[in-house]
């Protein structure tokens, strides 16, 4: 299966279904951002700490796999020069909608988060990458490309699924209300799901997911050249995800690009 093409259409369908990550911010939020009162999210519950962001005015920011009319418009309203890059046409249309509605200047580009070849080396001051690499089978290229297009001293702010999310058969959890380990990490819907459930997901145009190891989520950033300087946990509400009662099921990192010669 061509995962990139399939998940592009699946996320177009998620926009129609109004997935939480596809609902644009309001004009009121944009107006507050223009006045310096704003926040953005890499994970569902906790906003990014202000000291991770710093002053964004006039910074060149890449919102990586971050369509949906959320992070990009807020940052543009706060004065940043924003490019939103996403695989889904309709997710990008959400950013275009907010830009037109509220008079914002946002560049939207469609593509695969693993391939940023259309951008030159050292093009951006900051990269915002909310939970989204769950939808590609390999994430090491994501980190390498992010490192390449960041300027010296730039930061990559990323949200990701805790891999424990993918240990369980969630269809079974919904039926039995019990958490029972079934799968291993790294995980793939395409590889591990029951064929009938997988067929139903494909028929319903639901995005296919991949559960990546912490070695690739965290170690992959270090391997690409980043220095990790910040981390926080986040969780779904317990009534939505019983796993959240026992462990944070999301994480977020703040990673800095410093050239090797300057690290020594």
C-alpha positions as CSV (number, residue, x, y, z in Angstrom):
1,X,0.0,0.0,0.0
2,X,1.1,3.6,-0.7
3,X,0.8,4.8,2.8
4,X,1.4,8.5,1.9
5,X,-1.4,8.5,-0.7
6,X,-3.8,6.5,1.5
7,X,-3.2,8.6,4.7
8,X,-3.6,11.8,2.6
9,X,-7.1,10.9,1.6
10,X,-7.8,9.5,5.1
11,X,-6.9,12.8,6.7
12,X,-9.1,14.6,4.1
13,X,-11.9,12.4,5.6
14,X,-10.9,13.3,9.1
15,X,-11.5,17.0,8.3
16,X,-15.0,16.1,7.3
17,X,-15.4,14.1,10.5
18,X,-14.0,17.1,12.5
19,X,-11.2,15.3,14.2
20,X,-9.9,17.5,17.1
21,X,-6.7,18.2,15.1
22,X,-8.6,19.5,12.1
23,X,-10.8,22.2,13.7
24,X,-9.5,25.7,12.9
25,X,-8.9,28.3,15.7
26,X,-11.5,31.0,16.1
27,X,-11.2,34.7,15.0
28,X,-11.2,35.5,18.7
29,X,-8.1,33.4,19.2
30,X,-6.4,35.1,16.3
31,X,-7.2,38.5,17.7
32,X,-5.8,37.6,21.1
33,X,-2.6,36.3,19.3
34,X,-2.2,39.7,17.6
35,X,-2.2,41.2,21.1
36,X,0.4,38.8,22.3
37,X,-1.9,36.4,24.2
38,X,-1.7,33.0,22.7
39,X,-0.7,29.4,23.1
40,X,-0.2,26.4,20.8
41,X,-0.3,22.6,21.3
42,X,2.0,19.8,20.3
43,X,-0.1,17.2,22.2
44,X,-3.8,17.3,23.1
45,X,-3.8,18.7,26.6
46,X,-0.8,20.8,27.6
47,X,0.2,24.0,25.8
48,X,3.8,24.5,24.8
49,X,5.8,26.3,27.6
50,X,6.3,30.0,26.7
51,X,10.1,29.7,27.2
52,X,10.2,27.0,24.5
53,X,8.8,29.5,22.0
54,X,10.6,32.7,22.9
55,X,9.8,35.7,20.7
56,X,8.3,34.5,17.5
57,X,7.8,37.9,15.7
58,X,9.6,37.9,12.3
59,X,10.9,34.3,12.9
60,X,10.6,31.9,9.9
61,X,8.6,29.0,11.3
62,X,7.8,25.7,9.6
63,X,4.7,24.0,10.9
64,X,5.6,20.4,9.9
65,X,2.8,17.9,9.2
66,X,0.8,20.6,11.1
67,X,-2.2,21.5,8.9
68,X,-5.6,22.0,10.3
69,X,-5.8,25.8,10.9
70,X,-4.4,25.7,14.4
71,X,-0.7,26.3,15.1
72,X,0.1,28.1,11.8
73,X,-2.5,30.8,12.0
74,X,-1.8,31.5,15.7
75,X,1.9,31.9,15.0
76,X,1.2,34.1,11.9
77,X,-1.1,36.3,14.0
78,X,1.7,36.6,16.6
79,X,4.0,38.0,13.9
80,X,5.9,35.0,12.6
81,X,6.6,34.2,8.9
82,X,4.8,30.9,8.6
83,X,4.9,28.0,6.3
84,X,2.5,25.1,6.9
85,X,3.5,21.8,5.4
86,X,1.1,18.9,5.4
87,X,0.2,15.7,3.4
88,X,-3.5,16.4,3.4
89,X,-5.1,18.8,0.9
90,X,-8.1,19.5,3.2
91,X,-5.9,20.1,6.3
92,X,-4.1,22.8,4.3
93,X,-7.4,24.2,3.2
94,X,-8.2,24.8,6.9
95,X,-5.1,27.0,7.2
96,X,-6.0,28.8,4.0
97,X,-9.6,29.3,5.4
98,X,-8.3,31.0,8.6
99,X,-5.8,33.1,6.6
100,X,-8.5,34.4,4.3
101,X,-11.0,34.9,7.1
102,X,-8.6,36.8,9.4
103,X,-6.3,38.5,6.9
104,X,-3.2,36.4,7.6
105,X,-0.2,35.7,5.4
106,X,0.5,31.9,5.5
107,X,2.3,29.8,2.9
108,X,0.8,26.3,2.6
109,X,2.8,23.5,1.0
110,X,1.6,19.9,0.4
111,X,4.1,17.1,0.8
112,X,5.5,14.2,2.8
113,X,7.1,15.1,6.2
114,X,10.0,12.8,5.4
115,X,10.9,14.8,2.3
116,X,11.6,18.6,2.6
117,X,13.7,18.8,-0.5
118,X,11.8,21.8,-1.7
119,X,13.3,23.8,1.1
120,X,17.0,24.9,1.1
121,X,19.4,24.2,4.0
122,X,19.0,26.5,7.0
123,X,15.7,27.9,5.9
124,X,13.8,28.1,9.2
125,X,14.4,29.5,12.7
126,X,11.9,27.1,14.3
127,X,10.0,23.9,13.5
128,X,6.6,23.0,15.1
129,X,5.8,19.3,14.7
130,X,2.6,18.3,16.7
131,X,1.7,14.6,17.1
132,X,1.7,13.4,13.5
133,X,4.7,11.1,12.8
134,X,2.3,8.3,13.9
135,X,1.1,8.3,10.3
136,X,4.4,7.5,8.6
137,X,6.2,4.1,8.8
138,X,9.7,5.5,9.2
139,X,10.6,8.7,11.2
140,X,14.4,8.9,11.0
141,X,14.1,10.8,7.7
142,X,11.8,13.3,9.4
143,X,14.4,14.2,12.0
144,X,17.2,14.4,9.4
145,X,15.3,16.7,7.1
146,X,14.2,18.9,10.0
147,X,17.8,19.2,11.1
148,X,18.8,20.1,7.6
149,X,16.3,22.9,7.1
150,X,16.8,24.5,10.5
151,X,19.2,27.4,10.9
152,X,22.1,27.1,13.4
153,X,20.7,27.6,16.9
154,X,17.1,26.8,15.7
155,X,14.7,24.5,17.6
156,X,12.5,21.6,16.7
157,X,9.4,21.3,19.0
158,X,7.8,17.9,18.6
159,X,4.8,16.0,20.0
160,X,4.5,12.2,19.8
161,X,2.6,9.2,20.9
162,X,4.1,7.2,23.8
163,X,4.7,3.8,22.1
164,X,2.7,2.1,24.9
165,X,-0.4,3.4,23.1
166,X,0.2,0.8,20.5
167,X,0.6,-2.3,22.7
168,X,-3.2,-2.8,23.0
169,X,-6.0,-3.9,20.7
170,X,-8.3,-0.9,21.3
171,X,-11.2,-2.6,19.6
172,X,-10.9,-5.3,22.3
173,X,-10.4,-2.7,25.1
174,X,-13.6,-1.0,24.1
175,X,-15.5,-4.3,24.3
176,X,-13.9,-5.7,27.5
177,X,-12.9,-2.5,29.3
178,X,-9.6,-4.2,30.1
179,X,-6.1,-3.3,29.0
180,X,-4.3,-6.5,27.7
181,X,-1.0,-6.3,25.9
182,X,-1.3,-7.8,22.4
183,X,1.1,-6.1,20.0
184,X,4.8,-5.2,20.1
185,X,6.8,-2.1,19.3
186,X,7.5,-0.9,16.6
187,X,3.8,-1.3,15.6
188,X,2.0,-1.1,12.3
189,X,-1.8,-1.2,11.7
190,X,-1.1,-2.6,8.3
191,X,1.0,-5.4,9.7
192,X,-0.7,-6.3,13.0
193,X,-4.4,-5.5,12.8
194,X,-6.9,-8.3,12.3
195,X,-7.4,-8.4,8.5
196,X,-11.2,-7.8,8.9
197,X,-10.7,-4.8,11.1
198,X,-8.0,-3.4,8.8
199,X,-10.4,-3.9,5.8
200,X,-13.1,-2.0,7.7
201,X,-10.7,0.9,8.5
202,X,-9.7,1.2,4.9
203,X,-13.3,1.1,3.8
204,X,-14.1,3.9,6.3
205,X,-11.0,5.9,5.2
206,X,-9.5,5.9,8.7
207,X,-5.8,6.9,9.0
208,X,-3.4,4.0,9.4
209,X,-1.0,4.4,12.3
210,X,2.5,3.3,13.3
211,X,3.9,3.0,16.8
212,X,7.6,4.1,16.8
213,X,10.1,3.1,19.5
214,X,11.5,5.6,21.9
215,X,14.9,4.8,20.3
216,X,13.6,6.3,17.1
217,X,11.5,9.1,18.6
218,X,14.2,10.4,21.0
219,X,17.4,8.6,19.9
220,X,16.5,9.5,16.3
221,X,16.6,13.2,17.0
222,X,20.0,12.8,18.7
223,X,21.2,10.7,15.8
224,X,20.2,13.5,13.4
225,X,22.3,15.9,15.3
226,X,19.9,17.6,17.8
227,X,20.5,18.2,21.4
228,X,17.4,17.6,23.6
229,X,17.0,20.4,26.0
230,X,13.4,20.0,27.1
231,X,10.7,17.4,27.6
232,X,7.2,17.1,29.1
233,X,4.5,14.4,29.4
234,X,0.8,14.7,28.4
235,X,-2.2,12.5,28.5
236,X,-5.7,12.0,27.1
237,X,-8.6,12.4,29.6
238,X,-9.0,9.1,31.5
239,X,-12.6,8.8,30.4
240,X,-11.4,8.8,26.8
241,X,-8.4,6.6,27.2
242,X,-8.1,4.2,30.2
243,X,-4.4,3.9,29.7
244,X,-4.0,7.5,30.8
245,X,-4.9,6.4,34.4
246,X,-1.5,4.6,34.5
247,X,0.9,6.4,32.3
248,X,1.2,9.6,30.2
249,X,0.4,8.6,26.7
250,X,2.1,11.5,24.9
251,X,5.4,13.3,25.1
252,X,6.9,16.5,23.7
253,X,10.5,17.5,23.1
254,X,12.4,20.7,22.6
255,X,15.5,19.9,20.5
256,X,18.3,22.4,19.6
257,X,20.4,22.4,16.4
258,X,24.0,23.2,17.1
259,X,26.7,22.2,14.7
260,X,29.1,19.5,15.8
261,X,32.2,21.8,15.8
262,X,30.4,24.0,18.3
263,X,29.3,21.2,20.6
264,X,32.9,20.3,21.4
